[in-house]
Amino acid sequence: MNLIHKEAHKNLPLPEGKEHFQEGFEKANVPSISELLGMAQEMGVKMIGCQMTMDVMNLEKDTFVDGIEVGGAASFIEFAKDADISLTF
């Protein structure tokens, strides 16, 4: 959920012990999470926030970046069955 949260995606830490990757990302000119999110939105990537997880974490749709849809497992499966590619986190 942090990847699509309006603020949380701006400050995601690297996993413990992987901090040394940051220099490699910079040298390789790898886009930031914010940039990748913007690119995905520009390309029309459909992002669905899990309603159950939002309920458990007490999050509202307006705390996420624009264009996020909200759905449960059944609505995701309905979408994913016809998708060429789907990624889940």
N, CA and C atoms as a LAMMPS dump frame, in Angstrom:
ITEM: TIMESTEP
0
ITEM: NUMBER OF ATOMS
267
ITEM: BOX BOUNDS ff ff ff
-5.0000000000000000e+02 5.0000000000000000e+02
-5.0000000000000000e+02 5.0000000000000000e+02
-5.0000000000000000e+02 5.0000000000000000e+02
ITEM: ATOMS id mol type element x y z
1 1 1 N 0.822 -1.182 0
2 1 2 C 0 0 0
3 1 3 C 0.874 1.257 0
4 2 1 N 2.089 1.135 0.551
5 2 2 C 2.967 2.303 0.583
6 2 3 C 3.404 2.752 -0.809
7 3 1 N 3.427 1.851 -1.766
8 3 2 C 3.834 2.216 -3.128
9 3 3 C 2.836 3.164 -3.792
10 4 1 N 1.576 3.093 -3.401
11 4 2 C 0.558 3.95 -4.014
12 4 3 C 0.049 5.033 -3.067
13 5 1 N 0.588 5.109 -1.859
14 5 2 C 0.208 6.136 -0.883
15 5 3 C 0.81 7.47 -1.308
16 6 1 N 0.034 8.555 -1.198
17 6 2 C 0.481 9.878 -1.656
18 6 3 C 1.82 10.294 -1.062
19 7 1 N 2.066 9.994 0.183
20 7 2 C 3.305 10.424 0.835
21 7 3 C 4.288 9.285 1.085
22 8 1 N 3.799 8.115 1.472
23 8 2 C 4.689 7.029 1.887
24 8 3 C 5.646 6.577 0.782
25 9 1 N 5.212 6.623 -0.482
26 9 2 C 6.092 6.154 -1.552
27 9 3 C 7.307 7.055 -1.751
28 10 1 N 7.273 8.258 -1.199
29 10 2 C 8.391 9.194 -1.345
30 10 3 C 9.547 8.872 -0.403
31 11 1 N 9.292 8.074 0.617
32 11 2 C 10.299 7.818 1.648
33 11 3 C 10.491 6.334 1.939
34 12 1 N 10.334 5.495 0.955
35 12 2 C 10.495 4.064 1.198
36 12 3 C 11.975 3.73 1.395
37 13 1 N 12.302 3.084 2.503
38 13 2 C 13.71 2.739 2.736
39 13 3 C 14.089 1.483 1.953
40 14 1 N 15.376 1.348 1.678
41 14 2 C 15.87 0.1 1.113
42 14 3 C 15.856 -0.938 2.227
43 15 1 N 15.697 -2.204 1.88
44 15 2 C 15.705 -3.241 2.924
45 15 3 C 17.021 -3.206 3.702
46 16 1 N 16.95 -3.534 4.969
47 16 2 C 18.135 -3.549 5.816
48 16 3 C 19.23 -4.399 5.187
49 17 1 N 20.418 -3.87 5.157
50 17 2 C 21.559 -4.571 4.57
51 17 3 C 21.72 -4.328 3.077
52 18 1 N 20.778 -3.619 2.472
53 18 2 C 20.83 -3.357 1.024
54 18 3 C 21.068 -1.873 0.718
55 19 1 N 21.393 -1.096 1.748
56 19 2 C 21.574 0.343 1.577
57 19 3 C 22.643 0.668 0.538
58 20 1 N 23.625 -0.22 0.387
59 20 2 C 24.711 0.019 -0.572
60 20 3 C 24.217 0.027 -2.022
61 21 1 N 23.024 -0.462 -2.271
62 21 2 C 22.468 -0.436 -3.627
63 21 3 C 22.149 0.985 -4.087
64 22 1 N 21.92 1.904 -3.143
65 22 2 C 21.514 3.263 -3.491
66 22 3 C 22.507 3.913 -4.447
67 23 1 N 23.792 3.762 -4.168
68 23 2 C 24.81 4.351 -5.043
69 23 3 C 24.734 3.751 -6.443
70 24 1 N 24.516 2.454 -6.532
71 24 2 C 24.382 1.797 -7.833
72 24 3 C 23.158 2.278 -8.592
73 25 1 N 22.054 2.482 -7.88
74 25 2 C 20.845 3.012 -8.52
75 25 3 C 21.119 4.395 -9.109
76 26 1 N 21.818 5.218 -8.338
77 26 2 C 22.117 6.572 -8.812
78 26 3 C 23.048 6.545 -10.02
79 27 1 N 24.097 5.715 -9.969
80 27 2 C 25.043 5.619 -11.09
81 27 3 C 24.366 5.086 -12.353
82 28 1 N 23.417 4.168 -12.182
83 28 2 C 22.715 3.575 -13.323
84 28 3 C 21.538 4.432 -13.775
85 29 1 N 21.32 5.551 -13.078
86 29 2 C 20.238 6.473 -13.417
87 29 3 C 18.853 5.808 -13.341
88 30 1 N 18.68 4.964 -12.331
89 30 2 C 17.4 4.284 -12.118
90 30 3 C 16.394 5.3 -11.57
91 31 1 N 15.211 5.392 -12.168
92 31 2 C 14.207 6.35 -11.679
93 31 3 C 13.786 6.038 -10.24
94 32 1 N 13.396 7.074 -9.523
95 32 2 C 12.892 6.912 -8.161
96 32 3 C 11.51 6.25 -8.201
97 33 1 N 11.039 5.821 -7.052
98 33 2 C 9.689 5.25 -6.961
99 33 3 C 8.665 6.272 -7.44
100 34 1 N 8.819 7.52 -7.044
101 34 2 C 7.886 8.569 -7.481
102 34 3 C 7.87 8.689 -9.001
103 35 1 N 9.051 8.661 -9.607
104 35 2 C 9.132 8.756 -11.063
105 35 3 C 8.521 7.528 -11.731
106 36 1 N 8.808 6.346 -11.197
107 36 2 C 8.242 5.116 -11.759
108 36 3 C 6.72 5.115 -11.654
109 37 1 N 6.209 5.589 -10.53
110 37 2 C 4.76 5.673 -10.336
111 37 3 C 4.143 6.617 -11.365
112 38 1 N 4.772 7.766 -11.565
113 38 2 C 4.286 8.71 -12.568
114 38 3 C 4.32 8.12 -13.971
115 39 1 N 5.385 7.399 -14.295
116 39 2 C 5.493 6.764 -15.605
117 39 3 C 4.386 5.733 -15.794
118 40 1 N 4.126 4.955 -14.754
119 40 2 C 3.072 3.942 -14.835
120 40 3 C 1.717 4.6 -15.071
121 41 1 N 1.46 5.693 -14.368
122 41 2 C 0.193 6.402 -14.544
123 41 3 C 0.072 6.958 -15.962
124 42 1 N 1.156 7.518 -16.485
125 42 2 C 1.135 8.054 -17.849
126 42 3 C 0.881 6.957 -18.883
127 43 1 N 1.342 5.742 -18.595
128 43 2 C 1.163 4.62 -19.513
129 43 3 C -0.199 3.956 -19.366
130 44 1 N -1.001 4.416 -18.42
131 44 2 C -2.329 3.858 -18.233
132 44 3 C -2.371 2.572 -17.433
133 45 1 N -1.339 2.332 -16.609
134 45 2 C -1.33 1.141 -15.763
135 45 3 C -2.476 1.236 -14.763
136 46 1 N -3.258 0.179 -14.659
137 46 2 C -4.39 0.146 -13.73
138 46 3 C -3.881 -0.349 -12.377
139 47 1 N -4.103 0.46 -11.341
140 47 2 C -3.661 0.101 -9.993
141 47 3 C -4.875 -0.046 -9.098
142 48 1 N -4.942 -1.18 -8.416
143 48 2 C -6.087 -1.492 -7.569
144 48 3 C -5.599 -1.678 -6.138
145 49 1 N -6.108 -0.849 -5.24
146 49 2 C -5.807 -0.998 -3.819
147 49 3 C -6.748 -2.019 -3.201
148 50 1 N -6.208 -2.864 -2.347
149 50 2 C -7.006 -3.914 -1.707
150 50 3 C -7.883 -3.314 -0.607
151 51 1 N -9.201 -3.447 -0.774
152 51 2 C -10.147 -2.883 0.191
153 51 3 C -9.95 -3.467 1.588
154 52 1 N -9.726 -4.771 1.679
155 52 2 C -9.573 -5.4 2.991
156 52 3 C -8.33 -4.856 3.707
157 53 1 N -7.229 -4.719 2.963
158 53 2 C -6.007 -4.181 3.562
159 53 3 C -6.222 -2.738 3.99
160 54 1 N -6.924 -1.969 3.176
161 54 2 C -7.229 -0.583 3.546
162 54 3 C -8.052 -0.536 4.823
163 55 1 N -9.026 -1.43 4.952
164 55 2 C -9.851 -1.47 6.159
165 55 3 C -9.004 -1.813 7.382
166 56 1 N -8.127 -2.809 7.247
167 56 2 C -7.281 -3.233 8.362
168 56 3 C -6.329 -2.112 8.784
169 57 1 N -5.803 -1.375 7.786
170 57 2 C -4.844 -0.303 8.059
171 57 3 C -5.524 1.045 8.301
172 58 1 N -6.857 1.057 8.285
173 58 2 C -7.644 2.27 8.494
174 58 3 C -7.249 3.374 7.505
175 59 1 N -7.171 3.024 6.224
176 59 2 C -6.81 3.954 5.163
177 59 3 C -8.013 4.249 4.285
178 60 1 N -8.078 5.465 3.782
179 60 2 C -9.147 5.879 2.879
180 60 3 C -8.572 6.064 1.479
181 61 1 N -9.409 5.958 0.469
182 61 2 C -8.967 6.082 -0.925
183 61 3 C -8.267 7.409 -1.187
184 62 1 N -8.688 8.471 -0.533
185 62 2 C -8.086 9.782 -0.801
186 62 3 C -6.662 9.925 -0.276
187 63 1 N -6.157 8.914 0.457
188 63 2 C -4.762 8.946 0.918
189 63 3 C -3.81 8.387 -0.144
190 64 1 N -4.368 7.905 -1.249
191 64 2 C -3.552 7.325 -2.309
192 64 3 C -3.443 8.269 -3.502
193 65 1 N -2.471 8.006 -4.361
194 65 2 C -2.282 8.838 -5.548
195 65 3 C -3.535 8.768 -6.418
196 66 1 N -3.715 9.784 -7.24
197 66 2 C -4.881 9.845 -8.117
198 66 3 C -4.907 8.664 -9.079
199 67 1 N -6.101 8.206 -9.398
200 67 2 C -6.271 7.137 -10.376
201 67 3 C -6.318 5.744 -9.792
202 68 1 N -6.149 5.622 -8.485
203 68 2 C -6.184 4.306 -7.842
204 68 3 C -7.632 3.839 -7.739
205 69 1 N -7.846 2.596 -8.111
206 69 2 C -9.152 1.983 -7.9
207 69 3 C -9.077 1.134 -6.643
208 70 1 N -10.195 0.877 -6.045
209 70 2 C -10.26 0.064 -4.837
210 70 3 C -11.139 -1.136 -5.127
211 71 1 N -10.701 -2.298 -4.681
212 71 2 C -11.49 -3.501 -4.897
213 71 3 C -11.024 -4.627 -4.003
214 72 1 N -11.822 -5.641 -3.948
215 72 2 C -11.474 -6.832 -3.193
216 72 3 C -10.907 -7.9 -4.107
217 73 1 N -10.688 -9.053 -3.564
218 73 2 C -10.103 -10.159 -4.319
219 73 3 C -10.958 -10.527 -5.533
220 74 1 N -12.256 -10.552 -5.363
221 74 2 C -13.137 -10.957 -6.469
222 74 3 C -13.039 -9.976 -7.637
223 75 1 N -13.017 -8.678 -7.349
224 75 2 C -12.919 -7.707 -8.442
225 75 3 C -11.546 -7.751 -9.089
226 76 1 N -10.498 -8.019 -8.296
227 76 2 C -9.164 -8.138 -8.879
228 76 3 C -9.097 -9.349 -9.808
229 77 1 N -9.639 -10.471 -9.374
230 77 2 C -9.608 -11.676 -10.203
231 77 3 C -10.381 -11.452 -11.501
232 78 1 N -11.503 -10.757 -11.423
233 78 2 C -12.286 -10.453 -12.624
234 78 3 C -11.452 -9.644 -13.608
235 79 1 N -10.695 -8.671 -13.107
236 79 2 C -9.834 -7.879 -13.974
237 79 3 C -8.648 -8.702 -14.474
238 80 1 N -7.981 -9.414 -13.572
239 80 2 C -6.739 -10.105 -13.88
240 80 3 C -6.915 -11.258 -14.872
241 81 1 N -8.106 -11.84 -14.915
242 81 2 C -8.305 -12.999 -15.804
243 81 3 C -8.124 -12.629 -17.275
244 82 1 N -8.357 -11.382 -17.633
245 82 2 C -8.207 -10.942 -19.007
246 82 3 C -6.961 -10.092 -19.238
247 83 1 N -6.16 -9.875 -18.191
248 83 2 C -4.985 -9.022 -18.303
249 83 3 C -3.821 -9.786 -18.939
250 84 1 N -3.028 -9.064 -19.723
251 84 2 C -1.821 -9.662 -20.288
252 84 3 C -0.776 -9.88 -19.189
253 85 1 N -0.674 -8.921 -18.283
254 85 2 C 0.286 -8.979 -17.183
255 85 3 C -0.388 -8.434 -15.941
256 86 1 N -0.122 -9.038 -14.793
257 86 2 C -0.563 -8.457 -13.525
258 86 3 C 0.523 -8.695 -12.488
259 87 1 N 0.792 -7.678 -11.698
260 87 2 C 1.768 -7.761 -10.616
261 87 3 C 1.04 -7.48 -9.32
262 88 1 N 1.399 -8.198 -8.281
263 88 2 C 0.801 -7.941 -6.968
264 88 3 C 1.905 -7.773 -5.953
265 89 1 N 1.654 -6.912 -4.985
266 89 2 C 2.611 -6.678 -3.895
267 89 3 C 1.88 -6.711 -2.582
